[in-house]
Amino acid sequence: MGDRPYLSANPNASSARTLTGVGATVGGGAGGPLPFPANKARRYGDTHPAYCKHLPPPAGPRRRRHGRGCCCACCLWLTLLLISLVFLAAIAAGVFYVIDNPQRLSFSVHSVRLSALNLTSSDLLTSQLDIAVSARNPNRNLVFLYDHISIYVYSDGVEIGKGSFPAFVQGTENTTVLNATVSSSGRSLDPGEAADLRKRNKFPLEIELETKAGVKIGGFKSKRIGLTVSCDGIEVGVAKGKAAATATSQANARCHAKLRIKFWKWTF
């Protein structure tokens, strides 16, 4: 009888030789090396995220911004252009001043006649004044273009009449006399102002003219800008009957002209 094969008493002896069922042996037996345990994320069917969801994605390579450089270049060229224009205008103005030698306009009150000044018991003012103002242009090559001129007459700050001069053109080396009637009809005054006018026999006057004027040189016409003329040092009494107009060419009668330049909401 043949020999029977030896059987181990341990039924799991054969299974103890392999660890994973893929031929690996314990204690250096035949077979390949032990494999690493499977990744936990793979065992549960998950995949690693590409990046942390709580952080922004990695920034790519930065591109150069050419827009800012172009804007700076444009601003630089525009500034240089403006400076050049201002410089050329200053040169032209200097040449014009040397060649033409322009002079300022001059104004004077030629005469004032106060025909009427009445106050009612209810402090209503009625007045009439005949005014002649002369404007002199001493320049040889400049022609002045005047718009409609508004005229106001005050006595110690109280307006006692207003009127107007029509628009006109004043030629070179010319003196123009402007005649106008200034009046007030039923204008209500403050009781204090009315009382002050009642007690006067002569009235100190301030005359103010407001207009816009431009300059013409050959075929060129400038833009018209505001012009204000203020005259003071005048005193008149009420003329009775056919009394002569009160002369105002005294040494203390004077007029001042100034420009009014308006920029957006401001006037200089």
C-alpha positions as a Markdown table, in Angstrom:
| # | Residue | x | y | z |
|---|---|---|---|---|
| 1 | Met | 0.0 | 0.0 | 0.0 |
| 2 | Gly | 1.3 | 3.3 | -0.9 |
| 3 | Asp | 2.1 | 6.1 | 1.5 |
| 4 | Arg | -0.7 | 8.5 | 2.1 |
| 5 | Pro | 0.0 | 12.2 | 1.7 |
| 6 | Tyr | 0.4 | 14.1 | 4.9 |
| 7 | Leu | -2.5 | 16.4 | 5.6 |
| 8 | Ser | -2.1 | 19.2 | 8.0 |
| 9 | Ala | -4.3 | 19.3 | 11.0 |
| 10 | Asn | -4.9 | 22.9 | 10.5 |
| 11 | Pro | -7.5 | 23.4 | 7.8 |
| 12 | Asn | -6.5 | 27.0 | 7.2 |
| 13 | Ala | -2.8 | 26.2 | 6.8 |
| 14 | Ser | -2.9 | 26.5 | 3.1 |
| 15 | Ser | -4.8 | 29.7 | 3.2 |
| 16 | Ala | -2.3 | 31.2 | 5.7 |
| 17 | Arg | 0.3 | 30.9 | 3.0 |
| 18 | Thr | -1.3 | 33.6 | 0.9 |
| 19 | Leu | -2.2 | 37.0 | 2.0 |
| 20 | Thr | -4.3 | 38.4 | -0.8 |
| 21 | Gly | -4.9 | 35.5 | -3.0 |
| 22 | Val | -2.6 | 36.9 | -5.7 |
| 23 | Gly | 0.3 | 34.5 | -5.1 |
| 24 | Ala | 2.1 | 36.5 | -2.4 |
| 25 | Thr | 3.5 | 34.4 | 0.5 |
| 26 | Val | 4.2 | 35.1 | 4.0 |
| 27 | Gly | 7.8 | 34.7 | 5.3 |
| 28 | Gly | 9.5 | 35.1 | 2.0 |
| 29 | Gly | 7.7 | 32.4 | 0.0 |
| 30 | Ala | 7.4 | 32.4 | -3.7 |
| 31 | Gly | 5.5 | 35.2 | -5.3 |
| 32 | Gly | 5.8 | 39.0 | -5.9 |
| 33 | Pro | 6.2 | 41.8 | -3.3 |
| 34 | Leu | 3.3 | 42.8 | -1.2 |
| 35 | Pro | 1.2 | 45.5 | -2.9 |
| 36 | Phe | 0.4 | 48.9 | -1.1 |
| 37 | Pro | -3.1 | 49.1 | 0.2 |
| 38 | Ala | -5.5 | 50.7 | -2.2 |
| 39 | Asn | -6.0 | 54.5 | -1.9 |
| 40 | Lys | -8.9 | 55.3 | 0.4 |
| 41 | Ala | -10.4 | 57.8 | -2.0 |
| 42 | Arg | -10.3 | 55.2 | -4.7 |
| 43 | Arg | -11.8 | 52.6 | -2.5 |
| 44 | Tyr | -14.8 | 54.8 | -1.8 |
| 45 | Gly | -15.1 | 55.9 | -5.4 |
| 46 | Asp | -13.9 | 59.5 | -4.9 |
| 47 | Thr | -11.3 | 61.4 | -6.8 |
| 48 | His | -8.9 | 64.1 | -5.6 |
| 49 | Pro | -10.0 | 67.6 | -6.3 |
| 50 | Ala | -7.8 | 69.6 | -8.7 |
| 51 | Tyr | -7.4 | 72.3 | -6.1 |
| 52 | Cys | -8.8 | 73.3 | -2.8 |
| 53 | Lys | -12.3 | 74.7 | -3.1 |
| 54 | His | -11.7 | 77.3 | -0.5 |
| 55 | Leu | -8.8 | 79.0 | -2.4 |
| 56 | Pro | -8.9 | 80.8 | -5.7 |
| 57 | Pro | -7.5 | 78.9 | -8.7 |
| 58 | Pro | -3.8 | 79.5 | -9.4 |
| 59 | Ala | -3.1 | 82.7 | -11.3 |
| 60 | Gly | -1.9 | 82.3 | -14.9 |
| 61 | Pro | 1.0 | 84.3 | -16.3 |
| 62 | Arg | 0.3 | 88.1 | -16.1 |
| 63 | Arg | -0.1 | 90.0 | -19.3 |
| 64 | Arg | 1.3 | 93.5 | -19.8 |
| 65 | Arg | -1.2 | 96.2 | -19.8 |
| 66 | His | -0.6 | 98.4 | -22.9 |
| 67 | Gly | -3.7 | 100.6 | -22.3 |
| 68 | Arg | -2.2 | 102.5 | -19.4 |
| 69 | Gly | 1.0 | 103.3 | -21.4 |
| 70 | Cys | -1.1 | 104.6 | -24.3 |
| 71 | Cys | -3.2 | 106.8 | -22.0 |
| 72 | Cys | -0.1 | 108.3 | -20.4 |
| 73 | Ala | 1.4 | 109.0 | -23.9 |
| 74 | Cys | -1.8 | 110.7 | -25.1 |
| 75 | Cys | -2.0 | 112.9 | -22.0 |
| 76 | Leu | 1.6 | 113.9 | -22.4 |
| 77 | Trp | 1.2 | 114.9 | -26.1 |
| 78 | Leu | -2.1 | 116.7 | -25.3 |
| 79 | Thr | -0.3 | 118.7 | -22.5 |
| 80 | Leu | 2.6 | 119.6 | -24.9 |
| 81 | Leu | 0.1 | 120.7 | -27.5 |
| 82 | Leu | -1.8 | 123.0 | -25.1 |
| 83 | Ile | 1.5 | 124.5 | -23.9 |
| 84 | Ser | 2.6 | 125.1 | -27.5 |
| 85 | Leu | -0.7 | 126.8 | -28.3 |
| 86 | Val | -0.5 | 129.0 | -25.2 |
| 87 | Phe | 3.0 | 129.9 | -26.1 |
| 88 | Leu | 2.2 | 130.8 | -29.7 |
| 89 | Ala | -0.8 | 132.9 | -28.5 |
| 90 | Ala | 1.4 | 134.8 | -26.1 |
| 91 | Ile | 3.9 | 135.5 | -28.9 |
| 92 | Ala | 1.1 | 136.7 | -31.2 |
| 93 | Ala | -0.4 | 138.9 | -28.4 |
| 94 | Gly | 3.1 | 140.4 | -27.7 |
| 95 | Val | 3.7 | 141.2 | -31.4 |
| 96 | Phe | 0.2 | 142.7 | -31.7 |
| 97 | Tyr | 0.7 | 144.9 | -28.7 |
| 98 | Val | 4.1 | 146.2 | -29.9 |
| 99 | Ile | 2.8 | 147.0 | -33.4 |
| 100 | Asp | -0.7 | 148.3 | -32.6 |
| 101 | Asn | -0.2 | 149.6 | -29.0 |
| 102 | Pro | -3.9 | 149.2 | -28.0 |
| 103 | Gln | -5.4 | 151.5 | -25.4 |
| 104 | Arg | -8.3 | 151.2 | -23.0 |
| 105 | Leu | -11.8 | 152.5 | -23.7 |
| 106 | Ser | -12.8 | 155.6 | -21.6 |
| 107 | Phe | -16.3 | 156.6 | -20.5 |
| 108 | Ser | -17.7 | 159.8 | -19.0 |
| 109 | Val | -21.1 | 161.2 | -18.0 |
| 110 | His | -21.7 | 164.1 | -20.4 |
| 111 | Ser | -24.9 | 165.4 | -18.7 |
| 112 | Val | -27.8 | 164.4 | -16.4 |
| 113 | Arg | -31.1 | 166.1 | -16.1 |
| 114 | Leu | -33.5 | 165.0 | -13.3 |
| 115 | Ser | -36.9 | 166.0 | -14.7 |
| 116 | Ala | -39.0 | 164.4 | -12.0 |
| 117 | Leu | -38.8 | 162.6 | -8.8 |
| 118 | Asn | -42.1 | 162.1 | -6.8 |
| 119 | Leu | -43.0 | 160.0 | -3.9 |
| 120 | Thr | -46.6 | 159.2 | -3.0 |
| 121 | Ser | -48.0 | 158.7 | 0.5 |
| 122 | Ser | -47.7 | 154.9 | 0.0 |
| 123 | Asp | -44.0 | 155.2 | -0.8 |
| 124 | Leu | -44.4 | 154.7 | -4.6 |
| 125 | Leu | -41.6 | 156.3 | -6.6 |
| 126 | Thr | -42.0 | 158.0 | -10.0 |
| 127 | Ser | -38.9 | 159.5 | -11.6 |
| 128 | Gln | -37.4 | 160.5 | -15.0 |
| 129 | Leu | -33.8 | 161.3 | -15.9 |
| 130 | Asp | -32.3 | 162.3 | -19.2 |
| 131 | Ile | -28.7 | 161.0 | -19.4 |
| 132 | Ala | -25.9 | 161.5 | -21.9 |
| 133 | Val | -22.9 | 159.2 | -21.6 |
| 134 | Ser | -19.9 | 159.5 | -23.9 |
| 135 | Ala | -17.7 | 156.5 | -24.9 |
| 136 | Arg | -14.3 | 157.2 | -26.5 |
| 137 | Asn | -12.2 | 154.7 | -28.6 |
| 138 | Pro | -8.7 | 156.0 | -28.9 |
| 139 | Asn | -7.3 | 153.1 | -31.0 |
| 140 | Arg | -6.3 | 153.4 | -34.6 |
| 141 | Asn | -7.1 | 149.8 | -35.7 |
| 142 | Leu | -9.6 | 148.5 | -33.3 |
| 143 | Val | -13.4 | 148.7 | -33.9 |
| 144 | Phe | -15.7 | 147.9 | -30.9 |
| 145 | Leu | -19.0 | 146.1 | -31.3 |
| 146 | Tyr | -21.5 | 146.8 | -28.4 |
| 147 | Asp | -24.6 | 144.8 | -27.7 |
| 148 | His | -27.8 | 146.3 | -26.1 |
| 149 | Ile | -26.7 | 148.4 | -23.1 |
| 150 | Ser | -28.8 | 148.4 | -19.8 |
| 151 | Ile | -28.4 | 151.4 | -17.6 |
| 152 | Tyr | -29.4 | 151.8 | -13.9 |
| 153 | Val | -29.3 | 154.9 | -11.7 |
| 154 | Tyr | -29.0 | 154.7 | -7.9 |
| 155 | Ser | -29.1 | 157.3 | -5.2 |
| 156 | Asp | -27.4 | 156.1 | -2.0 |
| 157 | Gly | -27.9 | 152.5 | -3.1 |
| 158 | Val | -31.6 | 153.0 | -3.9 |
| 159 | Glu | -32.6 | 152.4 | -7.5 |
| 160 | Ile | -34.5 | 155.4 | -8.8 |
| 161 | Gly | -34.6 | 154.5 | -12.5 |
| 162 | Lys | -33.5 | 152.2 | -15.3 |
| 163 | Gly | -33.3 | 152.4 | -19.1 |
| 164 | Ser | -31.3 | 151.3 | -22.1 |
| 165 | Phe | -29.1 | 152.3 | -25.0 |
| 166 | Pro | -29.4 | 150.5 | -28.4 |
| 167 | Ala | -26.6 | 148.4 | -29.7 |
| 168 | Phe | -24.0 | 150.2 | -31.9 |
| 169 | Val | -20.6 | 149.9 | -33.6 |
| 170 | Gln | -17.8 | 152.3 | -32.6 |
| 171 | Gly | -15.2 | 153.0 | -35.2 |
| 172 | Thr | -11.5 | 153.8 | -34.7 |
| 173 | Glu | -10.5 | 157.0 | -33.0 |
| 174 | Asn | -14.1 | 157.9 | -32.3 |
| 175 | Thr | -16.1 | 159.4 | -29.5 |
| 176 | Thr | -19.8 | 158.4 | -29.3 |
| 177 | Val | -22.4 | 160.2 | -27.1 |
| 178 | Leu | -25.2 | 157.9 | -26.0 |
| 179 | Asn | -28.5 | 159.6 | -25.0 |
| 180 | Ala | -31.2 | 157.7 | -23.0 |
| 181 | Thr | -34.2 | 158.4 | -20.8 |
| 182 | Val | -34.1 | 156.6 | -17.5 |
| 183 | Ser | -37.3 | 156.3 | -15.5 |
| 184 | Ser | -39.3 | 154.6 | -12.8 |
| 185 | Ser | -43.1 | 154.3 | -12.6 |
| 186 | Gly | -44.8 | 153.3 | -9.3 |
| 187 | Arg | -41.8 | 151.5 | -7.9 |
| 188 | Ser | -42.4 | 150.5 | -4.2 |
| 189 | Leu | -39.7 | 151.7 | -1.8 |
| 190 | Asp | -38.9 | 150.8 | 1.8 |
| 191 | Pro | -40.3 | 153.4 | 4.3 |
| 192 | Gly | -36.7 | 154.3 | 5.4 |
| 193 | Glu | -35.5 | 154.7 | 1.8 |
| 194 | Ala | -38.6 | 156.9 | 0.9 |
| 195 | Ala | -38.1 | 159.1 | 4.0 |
| 196 | Asp | -34.4 | 159.7 | 3.1 |
| 197 | Leu | -35.3 | 160.7 | -0.5 |
| 198 | Arg | -38.1 | 163.1 | 0.7 |
| 199 | Lys | -35.7 | 165.2 | 2.8 |
| 200 | Arg | -33.2 | 165.8 | 0.0 |
| 201 | Asn | -33.0 | 168.8 | -2.4 |
| 202 | Lys | -30.1 | 167.4 | -4.3 |
| 203 | Phe | -29.4 | 163.7 | -5.0 |
| 204 | Pro | -26.0 | 161.9 | -5.2 |
| 205 | Leu | -26.2 | 159.5 | -8.2 |
| 206 | Glu | -24.4 | 156.4 | -9.2 |
| 207 | Ile | -24.8 | 155.3 | -12.8 |
| 208 | Glu | -24.1 | 151.7 | -13.9 |
| 209 | Leu | -24.0 | 150.4 | -17.5 |
| 210 | Glu | -24.0 | 146.7 | -18.4 |
| 211 | Thr | -23.4 | 145.2 | -21.8 |
| 212 | Lys | -21.3 | 142.8 | -23.9 |
| 213 | Ala | -18.6 | 144.1 | -26.3 |
| 214 | Gly | -16.4 | 142.5 | -28.9 |
| 215 | Val | -13.4 | 143.7 | -30.9 |
| 216 | Lys | -13.0 | 143.8 | -34.7 |
| 217 | Ile | -9.5 | 143.8 | -36.3 |
| 218 | Gly | -9.7 | 143.7 | -40.1 |
| 219 | Gly | -11.8 | 140.7 | -40.9 |
| 220 | Phe | -11.4 | 139.1 | -37.4 |
| 221 | Lys | -14.1 | 139.5 | -34.8 |
| 222 | Ser | -13.6 | 138.4 | -31.2 |
| 223 | Lys | -16.2 | 136.8 | -29.0 |
| 224 | Arg | -18.2 | 139.3 | -27.0 |
| 225 | Ile | -17.6 | 139.4 | -23.3 |
| 226 | Gly | -19.3 | 141.2 | -20.4 |
| 227 | Leu | -18.5 | 144.9 | -19.7 |
| 228 | Thr | -19.6 | 146.9 | -16.7 |
| 229 | Val | -19.2 | 150.7 | -16.5 |
| 230 | Ser | -19.7 | 152.4 | -13.1 |
| 231 | Cys | -19.9 | 156.2 | -12.7 |
| 232 | Asp | -20.1 | 158.1 | -9.4 |
| 233 | Gly | -19.4 | 161.5 | -8.0 |
| 234 | Ile | -22.5 | 163.0 | -9.6 |
| 235 | Glu | -25.0 | 165.2 | -7.8 |
| 236 | Val | -28.2 | 166.7 | -9.3 |
| 237 | Gly | -31.3 | 168.6 | -8.3 |
| 238 | Val | -34.8 | 168.4 | -9.7 |
| 239 | Ala | -35.0 | 170.7 | -12.8 |
| 240 | Lys | -37.9 | 173.0 | -12.8 |
| 241 | Gly | -39.6 | 174.2 | -15.9 |
| 242 | Lys | -37.0 | 174.6 | -18.7 |
| 243 | Ala | -34.0 | 174.7 | -16.5 |
| 244 | Ala | -30.7 | 173.7 | -18.1 |
| 245 | Ala | -29.4 | 170.2 | -17.6 |
| 246 | Thr | -27.1 | 169.9 | -14.6 |
| 247 | Ala | -23.5 | 169.6 | -15.8 |
| 248 | Thr | -21.6 | 166.5 | -14.5 |
| 249 | Ser | -18.2 | 167.2 | -16.0 |
| 250 | Gln | -16.8 | 168.2 | -12.5 |
| 251 | Ala | -13.5 | 166.9 | -11.3 |
| 252 | Asn | -15.1 | 164.4 | -8.9 |
| 253 | Ala | -17.3 | 162.8 | -11.6 |
| 254 | Arg | -15.5 | 159.6 | -12.7 |
| 255 | Cys | -16.3 | 156.3 | -14.5 |
| 256 | His | -14.6 | 152.9 | -14.2 |
| 257 | Ala | -14.9 | 150.1 | -16.8 |
| 258 | Lys | -14.2 | 146.4 | -16.0 |
| 259 | Leu | -14.7 | 143.2 | -17.8 |
| 260 | Arg | -17.0 | 140.4 | -16.6 |
| 261 | Ile | -15.7 | 137.0 | -17.6 |
| 262 | Lys | -18.1 | 134.1 | -17.0 |
| 263 | Phe | -16.7 | 130.6 | -16.5 |
| 264 | Trp | -19.3 | 127.9 | -16.0 |
| 265 | Lys | -21.2 | 129.1 | -12.9 |
| 266 | Trp | -18.8 | 131.8 | -11.8 |
| 267 | Thr | -18.4 | 135.4 | -13.0 |
| 268 | Phe | -15.1 | 137.2 | -12.6 |
